Structure formats: C-alpha cells, structure tokens
Amino acid sequence: MNYEIIILTPIFAVLIGTIVFIILKKRKRSAKSIYKLIDDLEKKYIY
C-alpha cells in the first residue's frame, strides 16, 4: 500500500502540472487571437 502511494503521487503531480501548463498556453494563444481580431476590425472600420 505504501509503495503504491510513493509511486503514484509523483505521477499525479506531473499530470496535474502538464494539464495546467497546456491550459495556460491555450489561454495565451486565444488572448493573442482576440487582440489580432480587434486590431483587424479597427483597421477595417476606423482607418
């Protein structure tokens, strides 16, 4: 039982870290795409 906990805890920690990293990367991309969209709309309708 103790060996299972010792082996599984780091695996879960790595999985959670990877998931958080992927979510943060996706958010950065979506923020960039939103800024680009706003920029394009400004150029189209204001200038």
C-alpha positions in Angstrom: 0.0 0.0 0.0 2.7 2.5 0.9 4.7 1.6 -2.2 1.7 2.5 -4.4 1.3 5.9 -2.7 5.0 6.6 -3.2 4.9 5.7 -6.9 1.5 7.3 -7.8 1.9 10.6 -6.0 4.7 12.0 -8.4 2.8 10.7 -11.4 -0.3 12.6 -10.4 1.7 15.7 -9.7 3.3 15.6 -13.2 -0.1 15.0 -14.8 -1.7 18.0 -13.0 1.3 20.2 -13.9 1.1 19.2 -17.5 -2.7 19.9 -17.7 -2.2 23.4 -16.1 0.6 24.2 -18.5 -1.5 23.2 -21.5 -4.4 25.3 -20.3 -2.2 28.4 -19.8 -0.7 28.0 -23.2 -4.2 27.8 -24.8 -5.3 31.0 -22.9 -2.3 32.9 -24.2 -3.0 31.9 -27.8 -6.7 32.8 -27.5 -5.8 36.2 -26.0 -3.4 36.9 -28.9 -6.0 35.9 -31.4 -8.6 38.2 -29.8 -6.2 41.1 -29.8 -5.4 40.4 -33.5 -9.2 40.3 -34.3 -9.8 43.7 -32.5 -6.8 45.1 -34.4 -8.1 43.9 -37.7 -11.6 45.3 -37.0 -10.1 48.7 -36.0 -8.1 48.9 -39.3 -11.2 47.9 -41.3 -13.7 50.3 -39.8 -11.7 53.2 -38.4 -8.9 53.8 -40.8 
